[in-house]
């Protein structure tokens, strides 16, 4: 599901939804056309009421990570935290950092 108040983005998503064709059988881009079966839709419908709560919990955890990692991001060359654009609301499905020596970090 995609929700937006940006008309350009909405049009782009609509285009992707129908295999990128507009008009029918004339493809402006490569898109997809996937459908939920009844069981997947029922599960998502049941989960939907928790979405805001889960989002807030992830945002709080991300704030904590931002605080804990802020010194590294300014002192270690190449270490980067997720960029959060002021006009957007990040849901932090994943909190991804960039580290110059990721394999060493992973081992540590």
C-alpha positions as CSV (number, residue, x, y, z in Angstrom):
1,X,0.0,0.0,0.0
2,X,1.3,3.4,-0.8
3,X,-0.3,6.6,0.6
4,X,0.8,10.0,-0.7
5,X,-0.4,13.5,-1.2
6,X,2.2,14.0,-4.0
7,X,0.4,13.9,-7.3
8,X,3.5,13.1,-9.3
9,X,4.4,10.2,-7.1
10,X,0.8,8.9,-7.1
11,X,0.9,8.9,-10.9
12,X,4.2,7.1,-11.0
13,X,2.9,4.4,-8.7
14,X,-0.3,4.0,-10.7
15,X,1.9,3.5,-13.7
16,X,4.0,0.9,-12.0
17,X,0.9,-0.9,-10.8
18,X,-0.2,-1.7,-14.4
19,X,3.0,-3.0,-15.8
20,X,4.1,0.5,-16.7
21,X,1.6,0.7,-19.5
22,X,-0.2,3.9,-20.4
23,X,-2.3,3.7,-22.5
24,X,-2.9,-0.1,-22.4
25,X,-0.2,-2.1,-24.2
26,X,2.1,0.9,-24.6
27,X,4.7,0.6,-21.8
28,X,6.4,3.8,-20.6
29,X,8.4,1.8,-18.0
30,X,8.8,-1.6,-16.5
31,X,6.2,-2.2,-13.8
32,X,4.5,-5.0,-11.9
33,X,1.1,-6.3,-11.3
34,X,0.8,-8.3,-8.1
35,X,-2.3,-9.2,-6.2
36,X,-2.9,-10.3,-2.7
37,X,-4.8,-13.4,-2.2
38,X,-7.7,-13.4,0.4
39,X,-5.6,-14.8,3.2
40,X,-2.8,-12.3,2.8
41,X,-5.4,-9.5,2.6
42,X,-7.1,-10.7,5.8
43,X,-3.8,-10.9,7.7
44,X,-2.8,-7.4,6.5
45,X,-6.2,-6.0,7.5
46,X,-5.8,-7.4,11.0
47,X,-2.2,-6.0,11.3
48,X,-3.2,-2.6,10.0
49,X,-4.6,-1.4,13.3
50,X,-1.2,-1.8,14.9
51,X,0.8,0.0,12.2
52,X,0.9,3.4,13.9
53,X,2.0,1.9,17.2
54,X,4.7,-0.2,15.5
55,X,5.9,2.9,13.6
56,X,6.2,4.9,16.8
57,X,8.1,2.1,18.5
58,X,10.6,1.9,15.6
59,X,11.1,5.6,15.5
60,X,11.9,5.7,19.2
61,X,14.5,3.0,18.7
62,X,15.9,4.8,15.8
63,X,16.2,8.0,17.9
64,X,18.2,6.0,20.5
65,X,20.5,4.6,17.8
66,X,21.0,8.2,16.4
67,X,22.0,9.3,19.9
68,X,24.3,6.4,20.5
69,X,26.0,6.6,17.1
70,X,26.2,10.4,16.7
71,X,29.9,10.5,17.8
72,X,30.9,7.8,15.4
73,X,29.2,9.5,12.5
74,X,31.3,12.7,13.1
75,X,34.6,11.0,14.0
76,X,34.9,7.9,11.7
77,X,35.4,8.7,8.1
78,X,32.8,6.9,6.0
79,X,30.5,6.0,8.9
80,X,27.0,7.2,8.0
81,X,23.6,7.0,9.7
82,X,20.3,6.9,7.9
83,X,19.4,10.3,6.4
84,X,16.0,11.6,7.6
85,X,14.5,14.3,5.4
86,X,12.7,16.9,7.5
87,X,9.6,16.8,5.4
88,X,9.2,13.0,5.5
89,X,8.4,10.6,8.2
90,X,10.7,7.6,8.3
91,X,9.2,4.3,9.5
92,X,12.5,2.6,10.0
93,X,11.6,-0.8,8.7
94,X,15.3,-1.2,8.9
95,X,17.9,1.0,10.6
96,X,20.8,0.8,8.1
97,X,24.2,2.3,8.9
98,X,27.1,2.5,6.5
99,X,30.5,1.5,7.9
100,X,33.8,1.7,6.0
101,X,34.9,-1.7,7.4
102,X,31.6,-3.5,7.7
103,X,33.1,-7.0,7.8
104,X,35.3,-6.0,10.8
105,X,32.3,-4.4,12.5
106,X,30.2,-7.5,11.9
107,X,32.9,-9.7,13.5
108,X,33.2,-7.4,16.4
